[in-house]
Structure formats: structure tokens, C-alpha cells
Amino acid sequence: MRKFWIGYLFKNWFLPYKIGYAISITGSRTYFKKFKYLGKEKIPKNAGIIYAVNHQNAFLDAIVIAVQTDAPLNFLARADVFKKKIANKILRKCYMLPVYRQRDGVNTIEKNEETFNDCHEILRKKDNLVIFPEGNHNYKKTLRPLKKGLARIAFGTLSKFGKEVPLYIIPLGIDYESHFKMNSDILLNVGDPIKVGDYFSNFKDNNAEAINKLTLKIADDLSSLMINIQDAENYEEVYYLLHSFPLLKKITDPKIKFDLRKEKLFKAESLSKQNPEDYKNIIADLKIVKAFMSNYKIRPYLLNKLPSSYLTLSVLSFILLLLFPFHLAGLLTNYIPYKIPVWFVENKIKDKHFHSSLKLAISIILFTFYWLLIALLLTIFKDWSYGLVFLFAAPIIAMVNFRYWILLIKFRGRWNYKSASKKEAFHSVKEAFDRVQRKLN
């Protein structure tokens, strides 16, 4: 995560983008537990840059990239969100450009030509352009076939302004530890720059071949920078293996966790090719473990431990109970601005891909106004010093309160685990868990 940066306040950016940036840079520091951006030093200076990014989380994908840059990023977005005049005006002030599809009911070739011309000019000026070449978003950790528009825009820029224009494609993999949950990790993984000029001579001889070749190169590089689960039939089980099964040891660094998951995925894929029967058995074991864990609301990492004694659980329960009044006090200053965004997105927004980005944005706005309101009331009914102290204390109270809540959830899991260990099916589940660990660790 970059250091807190206020330089954007003095930049000559459009106001809507500056406001969105302020919300995003604050939200990304609080929404994620750990935020790691690797390989930024690879990005060439003084050149046009096209970021080629996997697309798993709607607006949040754009947000987490934008807050890592000191200059506005230009984004391509589907044209239907530009239909209303006010939306069109605001989105363009946020450096977004429309891409039209046949369903949009317009002359898509002509309209897209206008957008592509804008992209060519952006890249000629050595600015940045973000493209999600899969063409749509999907929360599954799978790289879908790439569209060829990115390669066409890149080659179109050099065709118009000459091959001397410095232009690079930067593959950038985004890996969310959990797409929809706060307090999870995120890794932004920058790959090696692809110099478009190296492919341009081939483009002049054979347009289609050069476009295909560059698109395949982007896909190969992007696949190496993300978790790419290719077994669509058993996707849920493989995802569960990578993200719910314990790693070899307690790891906090997002990059190390990413590498270990990639290694485990490679082992699973190799097993599926070399010994399909063993792989089939592993998938069956994963289903057994997953069903049992889901039923008792516990996490598989507990299967590496012996259940706690009733005495230990009782003592810890008493300690948590003693601290509970402080938790209730913290809820008074945090629950409403936390719960409203959660309720809103889960009940009003059907597309889950927008949940995280909306939670992040709405929460930052609500927390700001809610805390300011409490500070104002304290100032009116007590003294200005009470309001000032509260504003300094509020983020700390929120952090401590959230940690207590996480501790409470984990402790409940330990009680559930104790109960589950008494069930008849527990030993067969433990055996299935151990078989998976032996095969793929």
C-alpha cells in the first residue's frame, strides 16, 4: 500500500475524479487488511501505457489501480452507463470513455472509432489507459478469453503516429483474497512491459496475425500474474482448496500467500493431467470437507488443531463477556455507517460484482458524516474539546471494535468445532482433510 498521499489535492484534475480519488484512497486503506502493489518500478517512464488487467470486481478493480498512481487513469467502460446526460458528463470528468456493443442500438463501428481515436491521442500524449481485455467482469478466478480491442488500439496508435511513439502494454494481475469481504488482502502484480513496437512490423505485413499474437502474449503474461483456475466443472472445490484450506504455515504477506496458492494450484492441475483418478478422489474429499465445515460454520484450518477443552473455552468466554460492554459502546459510533452500506448492496444491488466497490464508497461517506455529526453534538451539548477528542479517537475505536468482532467470530468457530468433533462423521471428514493435505502440500 502506498503511503498516504495528499498531492492529488493540488493536481489539475477534473473535480469529480479528484473527489472519487479522495474517497477511494481513504477507502482502500481501511477496506483491505493488507494491500500490496508489486512491480511498479517496471513501468516505463515518459511513454504511453496501456494497463491490461483481469476483471473480477467491477468498479473496485479500477479503484485499486487508480489510487496507486499520481496521474489520472483513463478507463474504457460499457456505453450503456453513459446514456443519461448527467451520467455522461460525470463519467467523462472521471476520465472514462464509452465502448459500444451491438445491443446499444447505435452504429457501434462509428461510435467506437471515436473512442479509439481518443485512446490514440491519450497514448500519443504519453498518458495512461486501463483496459480490461476480457470485456466483462466475473468474480471467478479464471482468465476468460481476451477481446482483441486492446491490440487494435495499440497498433492503431502506432499506425497513426508512427512506430517511434513509445508505447507499452503492462499486464497487471489483481488477486483478491476474498472478493466481497472487508478485512481481506489484495495483491496487484505488475508483469514485464510489452513493447508494442516489437510487434508492429508484423502488423504491417499481416494485421490479423499480429493482433492474435499480441493478444495471446498478453493472455499468457496475465495468466501468470493471477490465480487462474481452469477446471470449470470443479471450480468451487478448487477455490475452496486454495482459499479455505490452511497454508503450510501462518502467512501474513499477500505475495507469499499468492505464491503458495499458485504452487498448490499447479500441483492440482498436474495431478488432474497425470493421474485423473487421484484428482477425482481429491475433489470428492474436498466436497466432503466443504459440506461438513459449512454445516457447522467452521474453517478447515481448525482441523489441524485439537479441539479446545471446555474449561479453556469457558474461561475465554468469560473474558470476552467482560469486554463486551466496550464493544457495545464502540457499536454506537460505528454500527450504523457500517450496516447501511451492507444492507443496501445486499438488498438493492443484484449484481454482486458491484458490492465491494459500493460498500467501500458508501461506507467512507457515511462514516465521515456520522462521526462529524457526533462530534458536532458533543460540541453543542458539552464542549468543543469533547468533539475534537472524539474525532481523533473514532478511527481507533472503530479498529478496536472491529478486531473484537473478528475475535468473537473466531471464538464462536472454536465452540462450533468442539461440538462438531463429537459428531459421528467428524473422523471421516478429518481423514478426507488429511488426504488432501498429503497430496497437495
C-alpha positions in Angstrom: 0.0 0.0 0.0 1.3 3.4 -0.9 1.9 6.0 1.8 -0.9 8.4 2.4 -0.7 11.0 -0.4 -2.4 14.4 -0.4 -0.7 15.7 -3.5 -3.8 15.0 -5.6 -5.5 17.9 -3.9 -3.2 20.3 -5.8 -3.3 18.5 -9.1 -5.1 19.9 -12.1 -7.6 17.1 -12.3 -11.3 17.2 -13.0 -13.2 17.7 -9.8 -15.3 14.5 -10.0 -12.2 12.4 -10.4 -10.5 14.3 -7.5 -13.5 13.6 -5.2 -13.6 10.0 -6.3 -9.9 9.7 -5.7 -10.2 11.1 -2.2 -12.9 8.6 -1.3 -11.0 5.7 -3.0 -7.6 6.3 -1.4 -9.2 6.6 2.0 -11.4 3.6 1.5 -8.7 1.3 0.1 -6.6 1.9 3.3 -9.5 0.9 5.5 -11.4 -1.7 3.4 -8.4 -4.1 2.9 -6.4 -5.7 5.6 -3.2 -5.7 3.5 -2.7 -4.0 0.2 0.4 -4.9 -1.8 1.5 -3.4 -5.2 4.4 -5.3 -6.7 6.5 -4.3 -9.7 5.6 -0.7 -10.1 9.3 0.0 -10.9 8.9 -2.0 -14.1 6.5 0.6 -15.6 8.4 2.7 -18.2 8.5 6.5 -17.7 7.8 9.0 -20.4 5.8 6.6 -22.5 2.2 5.8 -23.4 1.0 2.9 -21.1 -1.9 0.5 -21.6 -2.7 -1.5 -18.5 -4.1 -4.9 -19.4 -5.9 -6.0 -16.2 -8.0 -9.1 -15.3 -11.6 -8.1 -14.4 -13.2 -9.7 -11.3 -14.8 -7.0 -9.2 -16.5 -4.3 -11.3 -15.6 -0.7 -10.2 -13.3 -1.9 -7.4 -10.8 -3.2 -10.0 -10.5 0.4 -11.4 -10.4 2.0 -7.9 -7.5 -0.1 -6.6 -5.3 0.7 -9.6 -6.2 4.4 -9.7 -5.2 5.1 -6.1 -1.7 3.8 -6.9 -1.0 6.4 -9.5 -0.1 10.1 -9.3 -1.8 10.9 -12.6 -5.4 10.3 -13.7 -6.1 6.9 -15.4 -8.3 6.8 -18.5 -10.7 3.9 -18.4 -12.9 2.2 -21.1 -16.4 1.3 -19.8 -19.5 -0.1 -21.4 -21.5 2.6 -23.2 -24.9 2.0 -21.6 -23.8 3.7 -18.4 -23.3 6.9 -20.4 -26.8 7.1 -21.7 -28.1 9.9 -19.4 -26.6 13.3 -20.0 -25.7 13.9 -16.4 -24.0 10.4 -16.1 -22.2 11.0 -19.4 -20.8 14.3 -18.1 -19.7 13.0 -14.8 -18.2 9.8 -16.2 -16.2 11.7 -18.8 -14.9 14.0 -16.0 -13.8 10.8 -14.3 -11.7 10.1 -17.4 -13.9 7.3 -18.6 -14.6 6.6 -22.3 -17.6 4.5 -23.7 -17.2 1.3 -25.6 -20.3 0.4 -27.6 -21.8 -3.1 -28.3 -24.4 -4.2 -30.8 -27.1 -4.3 -28.1 -26.6 -0.5 -27.5 -28.6 0.2 -30.6 -26.2 2.6 -32.3 -23.7 2.4 -35.1 -21.1 0.7 -33.0 -18.3 0.8 -35.5 -18.6 4.6 -36.0 -19.1 5.3 -32.2 -16.2 3.1 -31.2 -14.0 4.7 -33.8 -14.5 8.0 -32.0 -13.5 6.3 -28.7 -10.5 4.6 -30.3 -9.3 8.0 -31.7 -9.5 9.4 -28.2 -7.4 6.5 -26.9 -4.8 7.0 -29.7 -4.5 10.7 -28.6 -4.2 9.7 -24.9 -1.4 7.3 -25.7 0.4 9.8 -28.0 0.5 12.3 -25.2 2.2 9.5 -23.1 -0.7 9.2 -20.7 -2.2 6.0 -19.2 -5.1 3.9 -20.4 -6.7 1.0 -18.4 -8.4 -1.8 -20.4 -10.0 -5.0 -19.1 -9.4 -7.1 -22.1 -11.8 -9.9 -21.0 -14.5 -7.5 -21.9 -16.7 -8.1 -18.9 -16.4 -8.8 -15.2 -16.8 -12.1 -13.3 -15.8 -12.8 -9.7 -14.4 -16.2 -10.6 -10.6 -16.5 -10.5 -10.4 -17.6 -14.1 -8.9 -15.7 -17.1 -11.6 -15.6 -19.8 -10.7 -15.3 -23.5 -9.4 -11.8 -24.3 -11.0 -9.5 -26.7 -8.8 -8.1 -29.5 -9.7 -4.4 -28.9 -6.6 -3.7 -26.8 -4.2 -4.9 -29.5 -6.2 -2.9 -32.1 -5.9 0.3 -30.1 -2.2 -0.3 -29.5 -1.5 -0.9 -33.2 -3.8 1.9 -34.2 -1.8 4.4 -32.2 1.4 3.4 -33.9 -0.3 3.3 -37.4 -1.5 6.9 -36.9 1.5 8.5 -35.2 4.4 6.3 -36.2 6.3 3.4 -34.6 8.6 5.8 -32.9 5.9 6.6 -30.4 6.9 5.0 -27.1 4.1 2.6 -26.2 4.0 -0.3 -23.8 1.4 -2.7 -22.6 1.6 -3.5 -18.9 0.0 -6.8 -17.8 -1.4 -6.3 -14.3 -2.9 -9.1 -12.3 -5.3 -8.4 -9.4 -5.8 -11.0 -6.8 -8.4 -10.6 -4.1 -8.2 -12.9 -1.2 -11.9 -12.5 -0.9 -13.9 -10.6 -3.4 -16.8 -9.4 -1.2 -15.4 -9.3 2.3 -13.8 -6.4 4.2 -10.5 -7.0 6.0 -9.1 -9.3 3.3 -5.9 -9.0 1.4 -5.3 -7.7 -2.1 -2.3 -8.1 -4.4 -1.6 -6.0 -7.5 1.0 -7.8 -9.6 2.8 -6.0 -12.4 4.3 -8.0 -15.2 7.1 -7.2 -17.6 6.3 -4.4 -20.1 5.4 -5.5 -23.6 6.8 -3.1 -26.2 4.2 -2.7 -28.9 6.8 -1.6 -31.4 8.3 -5.1 -31.4 5.1 -6.4 -32.9 4.4 -3.6 -35.3 6.4 -4.7 -38.3 4.4 -8.0 -38.3 1.2 -5.9 -38.0 2.0 -4.1 -41.3 2.5 -7.4 -43.1 -0.4 -9.3 -41.6 -2.8 -7.4 -39.4 -4.8 -10.4 -38.1 -1.8 -12.5 -37.3 -0.1 -9.7 -35.3 -3.3 -8.9 -33.4 -3.7 -12.6 -32.5 0.0 -12.9 -31.5 -0.1 -9.8 -29.2 -3.4 -10.9 -27.7 -2.0 -14.3 -26.9 1.1 -12.8 -25.4 -1.0 -10.6 -23.1 -3.1 -13.6 -22.1 -0.1 -15.7 -21.2 1.5 -12.9 -19.2 -1.7 -12.0 -17.4 -2.4 -15.7 -16.5 1.0 -15.9 -14.7 0.1 -12.8 -12.6 -3.2 -14.1 -11.2 -4.9 -17.2 -9.8 -6.3 -18.8 -13.0 -8.5 -21.8 -12.1 -9.1 -23.6 -15.4 -11.2 -26.5 -14.1 -14.7 -25.0 -14.6 -16.5 -28.2 -13.6 -14.9 -28.3 -10.1 -14.2 -24.6 -9.7 -15.8 -24.3 -6.3 -13.8 -27.2 -4.8 -10.5 -25.9 -6.2 -11.3 -22.4 -5.0 -12.1 -23.8 -1.6 -8.8 -25.7 -1.6 -6.8 -22.5 -2.4 -8.6 -20.1 -0.1 -10.0 -22.0 2.8 -7.5 -24.8 3.4 -4.6 -23.8 5.6 -1.3 -22.9 4.0 1.9 -24.6 5.2 2.3 -22.0 8.0 0.7 -18.8 9.2 1.5 -16.3 6.4 0.7 -12.6 6.5 2.4 -11.3 3.4 -0.1 -11.3 0.4 2.7 -12.1 -2.1 3.8 -15.2 -0.2 0.2 -16.4 0.2 -0.3 -15.8 -3.6 2.8 -17.8 -4.5 1.8 -20.7 -2.2 -1.7 -20.8 -3.8 -0.2 -20.7 -7.3 2.0 -23.6 -6.3 -0.9 -25.6 -4.8 -3.0 -24.9 -8.0 -0.1 -26.1 -10.2 0.0 -29.4 -8.2 -3.7 -29.9 -8.5 -3.6 -29.2 -12.3 -0.6 -31.5 -12.7 -2.4 -34.2 -10.8 -5.6 -33.9 -12.9 -3.5 -34.5 -16.1 -1.1 -37.2 -14.8 -3.5 -39.1 -12.5 -7.2 -38.2 -13.2 -8.4 -40.9 -10.8 -6.4 -39.4 -7.9 -7.6 -36.0 -8.8 -11.2 -37.2 -8.9 -10.8 -38.6 -5.4 -9.3 -35.3 -4.1 -12.3 -33.4 -5.5 -14.6 -35.9 -3.7 -12.7 -35.3 -0.4 -12.9 -31.6 -0.8 -16.7 -31.8 -1.2 -16.9 -33.9 2.0 -14.9 -31.4 4.0 -16.6 -28.4 2.5 -20.1 -29.7 3.2 -19.2 -30.5 6.9 -17.4 -27.2 7.5 -20.3 -25.3 6.0 -22.9 -27.1 8.1 -21.1 -26.4 11.4 -19.8 -22.9 10.3 -16.2 -23.6 10.9 -13.0 -23.1 8.9 -10.8 -26.1 7.8 -7.6 -24.7 9.5 -9.1 -25.9 12.8 -8.8 -29.5 11.6 -5.0 -29.1 12.1 -5.6 -28.5 15.8 -7.1 -30.4 18.7 -10.4 -29.1 19.9 -10.1 -26.8 23.0 -11.2 -28.1 26.3 -14.5 -26.9 27.8 -12.5 -25.2 30.6 -10.4 -23.2 28.2 -13.5 -22.2 26.2 -15.4 -21.2 29.3 -12.5 -19.0 30.6 -12.1 -17.3 27.3 -15.9 -16.8 27.0 -15.8 -15.1 30.4 -13.0 -12.8 29.3 -14.9 -11.8 26.1 -18.0 -11.3 28.1 -16.2 -8.8 30.4 -15.0 -6.9 27.3 -18.5 -6.9 25.7 -19.7 -3.6 27.2 -16.8 -1.8 25.5 -17.8 -3.5 22.2 -21.4 -2.2 22.6 -20.0 1.3 23.2 -18.0 1.0 20.0 -21.1 -0.1 18.1 -22.8 3.1 18.9 -20.3 5.1 16.9 -19.7 2.5 14.1 -22.6 0.2 13.6 -25.0 2.4 11.6 -22.5 3.7 9.0 -21.2 0.1 8.6 -24.5 -1.6 8.4 -26.3 0.7 6.0 -24.0 0.0 3.0 -24.1 -3.7 3.7 -27.9 -3.7 3.9 -28.2 -1.5 0.8 -25.9 -3.6 -1.5 -27.2 -6.9 -0.4 -30.9 -5.9 -0.8 -30.8 -3.4 -3.6 -27.9 -4.3 -5.9 -28.4 -7.6 -7.7 -25.0 -7.8 -9.4 -22.6 -9.0 -6.7 -19.7 -7.6 -8.6 -20.6 -4.1 -7.6 -21.0 -4.9 -3.9 -17.4 -4.3 -2.7 -16.9 -1.0 -4.6 -20.2 0.4 -3.3 -19.6 -0.8 0.2 -16.2 1.0 0.1 -17.5 4.2 -1.3 -20.7 4.5 0.7 -19.0 3.5 4.0 -16.4 6.2 3.7 -19.0 8.9 3.1 -21.3 7.7 5.9 -18.6 7.2 8.4 -17.3 10.7 7.7 -20.7 12.4 8.1 -21.7 10.2 11.1 -18.5 10.9 13.0 -18.8 14.6 12.2 -22.4 14.6 13.4 -21.4 13.0 16.7 -18.5 15.5 17.2 -20.9 18.4 16.5 -23.4 17.1 19.0 -20.7 16.7 21.6 -19.5 20.3 20.9 -23.0 21.7 21.2 -24.0 19.8 24.4 -20.6 19.5 26.1 -17.6 21.4 24.8 -15.6 21.7 21.6 -12.8 19.7 23.2 -15.1 16.7 23.5 -15.8 16.9 19.8 -12.2 17.2 18.9 -11.1 14.3 21.1 -13.9 12.1 19.6 -12.7 12.8 16.1 -9.2 11.7 17.0 -10.5 8.7 18.9 -13.2 7.5 16.5 -10.9 5.6 14.0 -9.1 3.9 16.9 -12.4 2.9 18.5 -13.6 1.6 15.1 -10.4 -0.5 14.6 -10.5 -2.0 18.1 -14.3 -2.7 17.8 -13.8 -4.5 14.5 -10.9 -6.6 15.9 -13.1 -7.6 18.8 -15.8 -8.7 16.3 -13.3 -10.8 14.4 -12.1 -12.4 17.6 -15.7 -13.1 18.6 -16.4 -14.8 15.2 -13.2 -16.9 15.5 -14.1 -17.9 19.1 -17.6 -18.9 18.1 -15.9 -21.1 15.5 -13.9 -22.8 18.2 -17.1 -23.6 20.1 -18.6 -25.0 16.9 -15.5 -27.0 16.3 -15.8 -28.6 19.7 -19.4 -29.5 19.0 -18.6 -30.9 15.5 -15.7 -33.0 16.9 -18.3 -35.1 18.8 -20.3 -36.0 15.7 -20.0 -39.4 14.1 -19.0 -38.0 10.7 -16.1 -36.0 12.1 -13.4 -38.7 11.8 -14.2 -39.4 8.2 -14.0 -35.6 7.5 -10.7 -35.4 9.2 -9.4 -38.3 7.2 -10.5 -36.6 4.0 -8.9 -33.4 5.0 -5.6 -35.2 5.8 -5.6 -36.9 2.4 -5.9 -33.6 0.6 -3.1 -32.1 2.7 -0.8 -35.0 2.0 -1.4 -34.9 -1.8 -1.2 -31.2 -2.4 1.1 -29.7 0.3 
